[in-house]
Amino acid sequence: MAYVLQLSANQTIYLENQGTQTAVTTVSHTPGQQQQAGSSVYTGEWTAAPCAYQTPQGVVFKIQTEQGEAYIHVQGSSMSLLGGTPSLAGSQQVQLQQIEHSPVSSMKPIEPMKPIEPMKPIEPMKPMQMGDMQMNMNPMEMRMGNMEMRMGEASASSSTRQFCSQCGAAVKPDDRFCSSCGHRLS
C-alpha cells in the first residue's frame, strides 16, 4: 500500500513501503510543467500506517517498523532519514490518504546514446612555402634557410642536420662542443 499527502495545490508527496525500503516521491505542479523526484531509504517493513507532521521546515513522516521508529524529513524535493527522534513540538499532524500504489512517471525514458562514428582519415596537407620557409605536416617539419626542425619519428638517416642550441650553427652528431661558439652539446 501507498500513502499520499497533498501538501499544497502545487506539491504532492507519495510514500510507499517496498519490502524493507520506504520510497518517497515528490511531485511539484506548475502551469505547463511537472517535476518529480524520488528516493528510497532502508527503514524495514512497516508494522503500522505512517503518520505525517507539518513543520516549519517541511514534513516529517513517522514510520513504525519491527526495528522501531524511523523518521523521514521532506523539504521541497529533498528527503533525508533523520537519526533519532525529532522534536515535533509546534508541528501539526496532517492526514495521509491511502492509495493502491505511487504514481509512475509519465515521462518517456531517455534513449541510450548511440556510438559516435569513427573520424574519417584526414587528407595529408600539401607542403606550404613562403619565401625561403617551407613547412610540411606529415611528418611535421619546417625549414628556413639552413635551419631545420622536425617532430615525430626519429630519422635513422645520417644526413639529418643538427644545430647548436646556443648559436644555431650546424654541428655534427659526434661533436661534443660547438665549433662556432664553444657551447657544450648534449
N, C-alpha and C positions, 0 to 999 in steps of 0.2 A: 504494500500500500504506500501511497504517497500523500503528502500534505501540501497545501498551497496557502500562501499568505499574500493577500492583495495589500501591499504596503501603501500604495497610493494609486491614483489613476494612471500613473506612468511607470510604476515598478511592481513586479510580482516576483515572489520568491517561492521556489519549489524545493521540497525536502523529501528524500526517499531513502529507505533502508534497502541496500543491495547486499545482502549477506552480512558481512562484518564491516562493510563500508557505508557511510552516510553520504549521499550525493546531494549537493546543494547547487541549484541552478537559479541564477538571477536573470530576469528579463526586463529590459527597460524599453518603454514605448515612447516615441516622439512622433509627431506628424511626418509620415513618409519614411520612417526609419524604425528598426527594431534591433536592439543589441542583446545578445545572450552570452552569458559567461557561466561556466560550470566547473565544479571542483568536487573532489571527494576526499574524505578522511576516514581513518580506521577508528571506529567507535565500538565495534562489537554489535551483535544483534540486539535490536530494540526489544525491551520487555514491556513497554508501555508507549502510549501515544506521546509524541513530543509536545512540549509547551513552548510558547514564544513570548518574549518580553520586549516591548518597545522601550528603548533607552535614548537619551540624547545623542549617543554615538552610533545609533543604528538599531539592530535587532539581535537579541541573544536567544538561541534555541537551546532548550534543556532536553537532553536525550537520556533516557533511562535504559541501561543495559545490564547484563549479568555481571559485568565488571564494575558497575557503579554508574555515577552520573558523568556525562560528558557535556561540555558547553561549546557551542559554535557561535562565533560573533560574525555578523554580516553587516558591512557598511558599504553602501553603493554596490559595486560589483566585486568587491574583495571579500574574502572569507578567511577566517582563522579559527583554529581549535584553541580554546582557552585552557591554560593549565590551572587547575584548582577551581574553586567555586567563586564566581564573580559576585560582587555586591550588586544586588538588583533593587536596592532601596531607591525609591523615586521613579522606578520603571513601572510601566503599565502592561499587564498581561493582555495579549491580543489573541483572538480566536483563530485557530487554524482550521481549514476546511479539508476534509478527506476526499481524495480523488483516486481513480484507478492507477494512474502512473504519471510521472513527469512528462512534459511535452518533449518531443524530439525536435531538434532544429529543422526548420523547413528549408534551410539553405542547402543547395546542391554542393556536394563535396568538391574540393578543388582537384582538378585532374593532375596527375603526376607530370613533372617536366619531361619533355621529350629530349632525347640526346641531341647534342649540338653536332651539326655536320662538320666533318673534318675540313680544315682550310685547304683551299686549292693551292697547288705549288705556285710560287711567285716566279714570274719570268725573270731571268737574270738581267740586271741593268747593263746598258751599254756603257763602255768607259766614257768618262767626261774629260774634256780638255779645255783649259783656259790658259792661253799663253804657254809658258813652259811648265805649267802644273797639269798633272794627269792623275785622275782618280779612277779606281776600279773597285767594284763592290764585292766581287766573288772571285778570288779571295780579296779581303779588304786590303788595299794597298794604295799608297799615294806617293807620287814622285814630283819633286820640284827642284829643278836644276840638277845638282849632283847628290841631292839628299833623297832618301827612300825610306818609307815606313810601311811595315806590314803587320797585320794582325791575323790570328788564326793559326793555321797549320804551319809548323816549323819546316823550313826547307832544308833538305839534306844536301843541296847543291853547294859546292864550294865557291860558286860565283856570287853568292849573296854578299852584298857590301855591308860593312859595319862602320859606324861613325863614333867619334869621341863624344861622350855626353857633356863634356865641358866646352869644347870649342867647335864641334861639328865636323872636324876634319876626318877624312877616310882613314880607317885603320884596318890592319889585317887581323883575322881571327886569332892568330897565335901571338899578337903583340900584347905585352904586359903594360906598356906605357905609351901614351900618345906621342908620336914623333914631332907633332907641331907644338903642343903646349906642355908636354911632360906629365899630364894628368894620369894617375894610376887607373888602369882599366880593370873591370871586374871579370 
